[in-house]
Amino acid sequence: MFTTIAVPSAQKNPHRRDIPAVPESEVLRRRNEELEKELKKSIEREEKMKQELQKTWERLRVAEEAEERLCSQLGEFEAEAVDQARIYRTRIHSLMDQLSLAQKLMQTASITIPNSQ
């Protein structure tokens, strides 16, 4: 019986590059730096979004206050319009009564008013 022993070849693979060994601690340090940079960027984005949210909240508050003022003013204008309509209606009735009285006085005085058509 023959026994077989594997002997590594002395030839190097021409397609394989020799990569210098990087200590694991260096790899971890670099990865930690990358993660810290990403975290810093994330915190900056979060702070920026908080500022934008605060600005938007302030604009919303101002818009709501403006809406309340406009509604109040609209209510005041509506009330004023109703009052003016009542005054106008009263004035119209007063003028109609005066005209009716004037016509009666003219009829009793036998004055005829020609109809203009």
Sequence and secondary structure as in RCSB ss.txt:
>XXXX:A:sequence
MFTTIAVPSAQKNPHRRDIPAVPESEVLRRRNEELEKELKKSIEREEKMKQELQKTWERLRVAEEAEERLCSQLG
EFEAEAVDQARIYRTRIHSLMDQLSLAQKLMQTASITIPNSQ
>XXXX:A:secstr
         SS  TT        HHHHHHHHHHHHHHHHHHHHHHHHHHHHHHHHHHHHHHHHHHHHHHHHHHHH
HHHHHHHHHHHHHHHHHHHHHHHHHHHHHHHHHTT       
